Structures are given as C-alpha cells and as structure tokens.
Amino acid sequence: MIPLFTFTFTLSPIEFFSYQVWFILGAMGRTVATWRDRIERRIAAWSGFRRVLRLDDRIAFDCLLHSVRSRSSACGMMPASDEFEPALLSMLIDLEARLSKVEKELSENG
C-alpha cells in the first residue's frame, strides 16, 4: 500500500531545542519559582526555629519576617540563587530604619 501523503519536518536547531524544552517542561507556564514563593518556603523551613523561641523573641522574629515580605519586590530584583541574602538585607534595612527613627526621636527630645 502506498501512503497518500508524506510529511517531512525540518526544524532549525533553535526550533528543535524549543520543542524539546516545551515537551520536557510542559506546554507553557512558569519554569522558575517566584522570589516570593521561594522565601515563603524558606520561612516555612524556619518554623521549627520560630516555635522554640520565647514569646518576646518570637514577636521580634515575626517583625523581621514582615520586613522581608514588605520588601519582596526589591528582593525579587536581586539576581540571587539563594533567597537568604536578599532576606538578610531586608532585615538589616528594617533594623537600620527603626534605629534611625529612635536616634532621631532621642536627639529631638534630649
């Protein structure tokens, strides 16, 4: 039996690579987790540490975590493979801002 139609596909190397990536990763969508998703996983991993803190330390730790979450857009712009460095910078910025505010209030009142 002779086939009625024959199809020949010729793909450039780039098209072939794109097809392989599409086939392996799925049709479409995000292939890399967002920074916010990654930091939330890291925060969840720290839950054991948080659980054993005393209440006043737990409140301070939660305040630092809030500072990381509030600066997530800036942290996402930092090209880091590990989310710890941007998180640490966010915490330091928050501490510096709070310290500067206290120093300013003391200099005005004293």
C-alpha positions in Angstrom: 0.0 0.0 0.0 1.3 3.4 -0.9 0.7 6.3 1.5 -1.3 9.1 0.0 0.5 11.9 1.9 4.0 12.1 3.4 5.1 14.9 5.7 8.6 16.0 6.3 9.5 18.2 9.2 12.7 20.3 9.0 13.4 22.2 12.2 16.2 24.6 12.8 18.4 23.8 15.8 16.6 26.6 17.8 13.2 25.3 16.9 14.2 21.7 17.8 15.6 22.9 21.2 12.4 24.9 21.8 10.3 21.9 21.1 12.4 19.8 23.4 12.1 22.3 26.2 8.3 22.6 25.6 8.0 18.8 25.6 10.0 18.3 28.8 8.6 21.2 30.8 5.1 21.1 29.7 3.0 23.3 27.4 3.6 26.7 28.9 3.9 28.4 32.2 6.4 29.5 34.8 9.5 27.4 35.0 11.2 29.2 37.9 9.5 29.8 41.2 9.0 33.5 42.1 11.1 35.0 44.8 8.0 35.3 46.9 7.3 31.5 46.6 10.9 30.7 47.4 11.1 33.0 50.5 7.8 31.6 51.8 9.3 28.1 51.6 12.4 29.3 53.4 10.2 30.9 56.1 8.2 27.6 56.5 11.6 25.8 56.9 12.4 28.2 59.8 9.1 27.4 61.6 10.8 24.9 63.9 13.3 27.6 65.0 10.4 30.1 65.5 8.4 27.6 67.5 11.1 27.2 70.2 11.7 31.0 70.7 10.4 32.7 73.8 7.3 34.9 73.1 9.2 38.2 73.0 11.8 36.8 70.7 9.1 35.2 68.5 7.4 38.6 68.2 10.8 40.2 67.1 11.4 37.3 64.7 7.9 37.8 63.2 8.7 41.5 62.8 11.8 40.7 60.9 9.9 38.3 58.6 7.3 41.0 58.0 10.2 43.3 56.8 11.3 40.7 54.3 7.7 40.2 53.0 7.2 44.0 52.7 10.3 44.4 50.6 9.6 41.4 48.3 9.6 43.4 45.1 13.1 44.8 45.8 14.3 41.3 46.8 13.0 39.8 43.6 15.1 42.2 41.6 18.3 41.0 43.1 19.8 38.2 41.0 20.5 35.7 43.7 20.2 32.0 43.5 19.7 31.8 47.3 17.0 33.8 48.9 18.9 34.2 52.2 21.0 37.2 51.1 18.1 39.4 50.0 16.1 38.4 53.1 19.0 39.4 55.3 19.4 42.7 53.5 15.7 43.4 54.0 16.0 42.7 57.7 19.1 44.9 58.0 17.4 47.8 56.2 14.4 47.5 58.6 16.6 47.5 61.6 18.6 50.5 60.4 15.3 52.4 59.7 14.0 51.6 63.1 17.3 52.6 64.8 17.5 55.8 62.9 14.0 56.7 64.0 14.8 56.1 67.6 18.0 58.1 67.4 16.1 61.0 65.7 13.5 61.0 68.5 16.1 60.9 71.2 18.0 63.8 69.7 14.8 65.9 69.4 13.7 65.1 72.9 17.1 65.2 74.7 
